[in-house]
Amino acid sequence: MKGTPTLFLRMGEKQWAEIMFSPTYAKEFSGPEAVTAELKKIAEGLTSTV
């Protein structure tokens, strides 16, 4: 996997979250699908404070 794995999440009309893993940390996963799955798990746990 090249670059920084990133997920953008719209949390409201004017609020977005950006979730990123360092490329070094991403190497600990078994592949791109596993990285994406982990980013989505994190996103599911986020809540808006606005």
Backbone bond lengths (Angstrom), bond angles and torsions (degrees), N, CA, C in turn:
res aa  C-N    CA-C-N  psi(-1)  N-CA   C-N-CA  omega(-1)  CA-C   N-CA-C  phi
1 M - - - 1.441 - - 1.524 108.54 -
2 K 1.304 116.04 129.91 1.466 120.97 179.10 1.513 109.68 -106.44
3 G 1.314 116.31 151.99 1.448 120.84 177.60 1.512 112.39 81.72
4 T 1.315 114.70 -168.79 1.450 122.27 -178.16 1.526 109.21 -105.44
5 P 1.326 118.71 112.79 1.461 120.55 178.13 1.533 109.71 -60.68
6 T 1.328 115.66 126.93 1.464 121.01 -174.29 1.519 110.19 -139.05
7 L 1.319 115.31 141.60 1.459 121.67 174.83 1.522 107.63 -127.26
8 F 1.326 116.75 130.28 1.458 122.20 175.63 1.515 107.66 -104.35
9 L 1.319 115.95 134.67 1.455 121.25 -176.33 1.521 109.59 -130.13
10 R 1.316 115.94 122.18 1.460 119.94 176.01 1.519 108.37 -81.13
11 M 1.329 115.86 121.30 1.457 120.66 -174.95 1.523 112.33 -109.97
12 G 1.284 117.05 -2.15 1.451 121.92 -179.86 1.509 108.71 176.98
13 E 1.319 115.65 -178.58 1.456 119.77 -177.19 1.526 112.48 -59.01
14 K 1.338 116.30 -37.65 1.465 120.10 -177.13 1.529 112.57 -125.15
15 Q 1.317 116.89 20.15 1.463 119.23 -175.89 1.522 110.62 -130.77
16 W 1.328 114.67 130.41 1.463 122.16 177.92 1.522 108.41 -128.30
17 A 1.316 115.34 153.63 1.467 121.42 172.37 1.529 107.43 -119.75
18 E 1.303 115.69 144.55 1.457 121.82 176.04 1.525 106.72 -121.44
19 I 1.316 116.57 121.23 1.459 122.31 -179.19 1.527 107.13 -114.02
20 M 1.322 115.84 125.77 1.463 119.84 -177.05 1.529 110.15 -133.26
21 F 1.336 114.73 148.37 1.464 122.27 170.10 1.519 107.19 -114.46
22 S 1.296 116.78 142.21 1.461 119.01 173.00 1.528 107.72 -66.87
23 P 1.331 117.42 149.18 1.463 119.59 177.47 1.534 112.44 -56.84
24 T 1.315 117.14 -33.71 1.470 120.81 178.59 1.517 110.72 -64.71
25 Y 1.336 117.28 -45.17 1.462 121.02 178.67 1.523 110.74 -66.47
26 A 1.309 117.48 -39.10 1.470 121.54 -178.73 1.531 111.43 -60.81
27 K 1.318 117.33 -28.56 1.473 121.02 179.50 1.527 112.11 -65.59
28 E 1.328 117.56 -17.66 1.460 121.15 179.80 1.526 112.28 -73.61
29 F 1.334 116.91 -14.35 1.461 121.48 179.91 1.526 109.63 -92.44
30 S 1.326 115.76 162.56 1.467 120.84 -173.46 1.522 114.28 -76.68
31 G 1.319 118.45 -7.08 1.458 120.73 178.60 1.515 110.75 162.72
32 P 1.338 116.31 179.07 1.469 120.91 -177.31 1.528 114.20 -57.56
33 E 1.320 116.83 -36.46 1.474 119.36 -179.64 1.520 110.75 -65.53
34 A 1.315 117.08 -39.06 1.468 121.38 179.00 1.524 111.01 -67.60
35 V 1.322 116.85 -38.09 1.467 120.92 177.38 1.527 109.51 -63.86
36 T 1.317 117.07 -47.15 1.460 121.69 179.43 1.525 110.80 -60.72
37 A 1.315 116.91 -42.45 1.467 120.58 178.97 1.529 110.92 -61.55
38 E 1.310 117.67 -40.55 1.464 121.10 -179.77 1.534 110.90 -68.96
39 L 1.317 117.49 -40.75 1.467 120.71 176.87 1.530 110.25 -60.66
40 K 1.335 116.80 -40.76 1.463 120.99 179.78 1.525 111.20 -67.34
41 K 1.335 117.65 -36.41 1.465 120.61 176.79 1.521 110.49 -61.46
42 I 1.320 115.90 -42.70 1.456 120.51 178.56 1.532 109.53 -63.29
43 A 1.318 116.75 -45.12 1.463 121.64 -178.97 1.517 111.49 -59.81
44 E 1.316 117.66 -38.40 1.456 121.81 -179.65 1.525 112.09 -62.20
45 G 1.315 117.10 -27.86 1.444 121.14 -177.93 1.520 114.99 -88.66
46 L 1.322 117.68 -4.07 1.458 120.88 -178.31 1.519 111.48 -81.76
47 T 1.310 115.94 146.41 1.460 121.16 174.30 1.520 108.58 -132.23
48 S 1.297 115.75 151.25 1.445 122.10 179.40 1.522 110.20 -83.75
49 T 1.313 117.17 142.77 1.454 121.21 176.80 1.525 111.24 -102.72
50 V 1.309 116.59 4.61 1.469 120.40 -178.64 1.512 109.88 -98.14
